[in-house]
């Protein structure tokens, strides 16, 4: 049965202005039509959802996620078994979906749980966002994340080739490499270099030969520069980016996923019981991280949204996925550009802009309804009250009362 979403404004994410008095028709898992409520009719029975003046936007994407996230010193998941981990990840995925995040890119998960979760969601056994995953991240022995259970340790070009192939064998969509230290490694600093040039080249060569792109955890401008020159496709975090490196990112069309909320989350992270050295390091990196993001926005670097926090984690009065996008506006983006970082641009980075990222006929019906106009005030994304993924309604606040009213009518 087709569904008509009506009495709404459509902000399709293409860059076009909002269309008030609009409606959208979904047939199966795809958008069939977008237009005015008066234009859209059907000759058969249709499920009608009256959105009571809400604004429809594309479903959000979060492109730096660990659904099995843990932190140093936090004891909540000590001794967690693989089944327990998988169930926790499924719960976090469902929470993300209900928050309006319909697509995730996972960048380091343990025990194959991400592949099992992706398969279960694709088969309709579980509710969750669309998942693109890198499987395990790949780093050097003792490198960043080695003690978190989500990194394959490798040394030398041959081992890095094998590690990349091992994740592609499992079905990885991306390959992730740990270039430098980070915020959560006691024995390192964010700019500690951890790969040799031949190791990095070997990994990138394998990934590209198999049609996979490579993204890198990096906190050092120099390590980032070397990786870009070796063919890196995407930069994660980029705590320290110089003007030279930013210019190279623009020239080579390298993507940037800032995860700016990470260095804004000191109080939140401290509440989880992490050690003092970690929060102190986050505070030290915050200013450089902010400068890097602002300079990247000003230079026109390709930016897509990702948090390195759980997508629906309560943060700054909203959820982490929305807080991240709000910070892009503070860094110099327009509200529409910030929204596109979490929709259209994210879909471009994933290589699926023909399927996702905007509300256009033929595309998958991944969308959310919010109060207000996010292209005028990005904080409107805080008010998600209706979510659809692939034509299936996964959240409708009308089920427990106003403001949405659902009815079935024949036209």
GUDO-399491 format. One record per residue (C-alpha): residue in one letter; x negated, y, z. Coordinates in steps of 0.2 Angstrom, whole numbers, plus 5000, padded with zeros to 4 digits. Layout:
! GUDO-399491
aXYZ ...
This chain:
! GUDO-399491
x500050005000 x499450174996 x499250315009 x499650495007 x498750615019 x499650775019 x499950945027 x498050975028 x496651075021 x495350975011 x493551025012 x492850905000 x490950935003 x490550974986 x490251154989 x491951204984 x492951314996 x494251235007 x495951194999 x497451235011 x499151155008 x498251005001 x498550815001 x497450664997 x498050494991 x497150334995 x497350174986 x496450024992 x494750074999 x494650224987 x495250404985 x496450404971 x496950594970 x496650754979 x497750904976 x499251004982 x500550914992 x501850964979 x500750884965 x500450714973 x501950594971 x502150404969 x503450294962 x503250164975 x503350164994 x501950255002 x501250265020 x501250455024 x500150535037 x500650715042 x499050785048 x499850945056 x498651065048 x497050985051 x495550995039 x494950835030 x493050815028 x491950675022 x491550545035 x489850595044 x488250495041 x486850475054 x485250425046 x484150395061 x484950275073 x484450125085 x486050045090 x485049945102 x484150095109 x483250085126 x481950205134 x480350175144 x480750155163 x482650145160 x483149975168 x484949955162 x484449825149 x483049735157 x483149555153 x484549575140 x484749425129 x485049435110 x486849395111 x487049535124 x486049655113 x487149615098 x488749645108 x488049815114 x487549865097 x489349815090 x490049925104 x488950075100 x489450055081 x491250055085 x491050215096 x490150295081 x491550255069 x492850325081 x491850485082 x491950505063 x490250435059 x490650315045 x488850275039 x487250235048 x485450205044 x484650095057 x482750125058 x482149985070 x483149855078 x482749685086 x483049505083 x483949525067 x485449585076 x485649735064 x485849615049 x487149505058 x488049665063 x488049735045 x488649565039 x490049555051 x490649735047 x490549705028 x491649545031 x492949635041 x492549535057 x492049695067 x492549875065 x491049985062 x490150115050 x489350065034 x487550005039 x485950025030 x484549955039 x482649935039 x482549795051 x481049795062 x479949955060 x478149915056 x476649985065 x474849945071 x474449835086 x474849935101 x475550075090 x477150175093 x478550075099 x477549905101 x478349885118 x480149915114 x480449755105 x480949835088 x479149845079 x478149715070 x476349745074 x475149725060 x473349765056 x472449775039 x473249795022 x473749615020 x474649605036 x475649765032 x476149695015 x476749535024 x477649635037 x478549735023 x479049585013 x479649495029 x480949635032 x481449645013 x481649455014 x482949475028 x483949605017 x483149775023 x483749925013 x482250025019 x480550005025 x480050105041 x478250135046 x477550205062 x476250335056 x475750415073 x476150405091 x477750485098 x478750545113 x478950375121 x477250295121 x476250325137 x474550275129 x474750395114 x475150575109 x476450625095 x474950665084 x473950505087 x473550435070 x473850245069 x473650185051 x472250175039 x472550235021 x472450065014 x473749995026 x474950135022 x474650115003 x474949925004 x476549945013 x477250085001 x476649984986 x477649824991 x479149924996 x479250024980 x478849864969 x480449784978 x481549934975 x481449994993 x481050164999 x479950205014 x480250315028 x478950365042 x479050405060 x477750545061 x477250685073 x475650745064 x475550865050 x473950785043 x474650605044 x476250665035 x475250745021 x474250595018 x475750485018 x476650595006 x475150594994 x475250404995 x477050404990 x478150415006 x479950455002 x480550525019 x479950595035 x480750565052 x480550685066 x479150785059 x478750865076 x477250965068 x477451025050 x476251155043 x476751265028 x475551165017 x476451005021 x478151085019 x477751145002 x477150974997 x478750905003 x479751024992 x478550984977 x478650794979 x480550804984 x480250715000 x481650705012 x481650755030 x482750685044 x482350805059 x483150725074 x483050895082 x484150845097 x482850725103 x481750875109 x483350955116 x483850805127 x482550825141 x483950835155 x484950695147 x483450575145 x482850615163 x484550555169 x484250385162 x482750365173 x481350385160 x479550425167 x479050605170 x477650605157 x478950575144 x480050715148 x478550825150 x477950775132 x479750815125 x479650985133 x477951015125 x478450965108 x480151065108 x479451235101 x478451155087 x479851045082 x481051195081 x479751295071 x479551145059 x481451125056 x481651315053 x480251325041 x480851165032 x482651245030 x481851415024 x480851325011 x482251215004 x481651045010 x482950905007 x483650875024 x484850745030 x485550725047 x484950595060 x484850595079 x483750455086 x485050455099 x486650345099 x487850425087 x489250445099 x488250485114 x489050635124 x487850775122 x487950965123 x489850965125 x490050855110 x489250695103 x487450685097 x487950675078 x488850835079 x487550925090 x486250885078 x487150965064 x487551115074 x485651145077 x485451155058 x486551305058 x485451385072 x483951345061 x484551445047 x485751335037 x487551395033 x488951295041 x489251215024 x487451165021 x487451085038 x488950985035 x488250925019 x486650875028 x487750745037 x488850705021 x488350735003 x486450755006 x486450605017 x487250505003 x485950564991 x484550505002 x485350335003 x485650334984 x487550314986 x488150484981 x489250414968 x490150314982 x490050424997 x489750605004 x491250694996 x493050684995 x493350654976 x494450534966 x493550364964 x492450374979 x492650274995 x493950345007 x492750385021 x493450535030 x493950625046 x495150755051 x494650905062 x495451065069 x494751225061 x493651245046 x491851175048 x491251275033 x491551435043 x491151365061 x490251205062 x490951175079 x492551125071 x491750955070 x491950935088 x493850905086 x493850745076 x495650665079 x495850555064 x494550435055 x494750325040 x493450215033 x493650125016 x495550165016 x495850095033 x496350205047 x495250175062 x495750315073 x497350415073 x497750515089 x499550515084 x499750345090 x499650415108 x500650575104 x500450735094 x499750815084 x499850695069 x501450615063 x501550455053 x503050405043 x503350285028 x504350355014 x504850314996 x504550444982 
